[in-house]
Amino acid sequence: AQSVTQLDSQVPVFEEAPVELRCNYSSSVSVYLFWYVQYPNQGLQLLLKYLSGSTLVKGINGFEAEFNKSQTSFHLRKPSVHISDTAEYFCAVSEAGRDDKIIFGKGTRLHILP
Amino acid sequence: DAGVIQSPRHEVTEMGQEVTLRCKPISGHDYLFWYRQTMMRGLELLIYFNNNVPIDDSGMPEDRFSAKMPNASFSTLKIQPSEPRDSAVYFCASSLMGGNKNIQYFGAGTRLSVL
């Protein structure tokens, strides 16, 4: 079975500063990894995904994540955040090759400070 | 496509009443998922369907919860009787097997308050 740990429940960061949201996963098999974003009063939407190939994955809104197999991590980064990035970010994992359920982390709330 | 459509967006009810949440998945999608989100427990998978058949309902909290998918374009999640601890945001999501490798598309959610 897979599991996901997001160590930080909240991350405050100043506008235009860089940010990293941490995600570690656990699995005995190959995995697919995802970051989803939830803006206030909305459902989740996909930010980026890692299936295979290049370990650096670029997503929407200037976000990117790096898959590190040895450290079982998939941290999300953005070099310069904006007020509009205020949201909750969820890391998720699924078993590679399966099309059904994915396991979500508990989320990290990103607060952008003016 | 209009995306995943959930109704109602907000539901306020009294303890003991029956509550029915509705979901219309994206046309052509063959997986449908029901989630519950609370501050304490985060996002929990309750049940999911493949081609209208329930595959895994191990996340359904108790017998008061039931879900159906009578056809490919409609699903319901019913709570009977409702309790205050059921207060949460309930999300429906759908996905398409194979093509996009587990990308789930979420509805806007139903915020349920049980008084």
Chai-1 contact restraints between the chains, C-beta under 6 A:
chainA,res_idxA,chainB,res_idxB,connection_type,confidence,min_distance_angstrom,max_distance_angstrom,comment,restraint_id
A,Y32,B,N102,contact,1.0,0.0,6.0,A-B,restraint_1
A,Q42,B,A108,contact,1.0,0.0,6.0,A-B,restraint_2
A,G43,B,F91,contact,1.0,0.0,6.0,A-B,restraint_3
A,G43,B,F106,contact,1.0,0.0,6.0,A-B,restraint_4
A,G43,B,G107,contact,1.0,0.0,6.0,A-B,restraint_5
A,G43,B,A108,contact,1.0,0.0,6.0,A-B,restraint_6
A,G43,B,G109,contact,1.0,0.0,6.0,A-B,restraint_7
A,L44,B,F106,contact,1.0,0.0,6.0,A-B,restraint_8
A,L46,B,I103,contact,1.0,0.0,6.0,A-B,restraint_9
A,L51,B,K101,contact,1.0,0.0,6.0,A-B,restraint_10
A,S94,B,N102,contact,1.0,0.0,6.0,A-B,restraint_11
A,D99,B,M97,contact,1.0,0.0,6.0,A-B,restraint_12
A,D99,B,N102,contact,1.0,0.0,6.0,A-B,restraint_13
A,K101,B,Y48,contact,1.0,0.0,6.0,A-B,restraint_14
A,I102,B,N102,contact,1.0,0.0,6.0,A-B,restraint_15
A,F104,B,L43,contact,1.0,0.0,6.0,A-B,restraint_16
A,K106,B,G42,contact,1.0,0.0,6.0,A-B,restraint_17
A,G107,B,G42,contact,1.0,0.0,6.0,A-B,restraint_18
